[in-house]
Amino acid sequence: MLAEMDECYDTPSGAVVKNLCERAYSIFNEVQYKNIGHISVSHLYHLRGSTGYQNQRRYFEKTKSKKVAISDRRKPISAGKPDYIRVDMVHSDDQDGRKWVYCINAVDEVTQYQIS
């Protein structure tokens, strides 16, 4: 019954399924929903994870890809004006084969003024 209810309503939350089953039994006198309407919401989730439920209905949702530009890697177009900076991360030292010191340098593209 739970698998049929999930199929009809496109797998709603456990609280919604419980409410729907309680209404189906109390208002519409559908006796087959009596047991599902009286169990806890957390138990509904346990039933959804059971082998019997999984054999009747498996629900897979594909991962939705989304392009997010984290950074834009290109040289700034300064047009000969100062204040266009380039930020570099430079590795300084190794200790026991591990890289552990990094320096961040900010360099003006026109004047080549550098701050570390």
Buried (B, 14 or more C-beta within 10 A) or exposed (E): BBBEBBEEEEBBEBEBBBBBBBEBBEEEEBEEBBEBBEBEEEEBEEBBEEEEBEEEEEEEEEEEEEEEEEEEEEEEEBEEEEEBBBEEEEEEEEEEEEEEEEEEEEBBBBEEEEEE
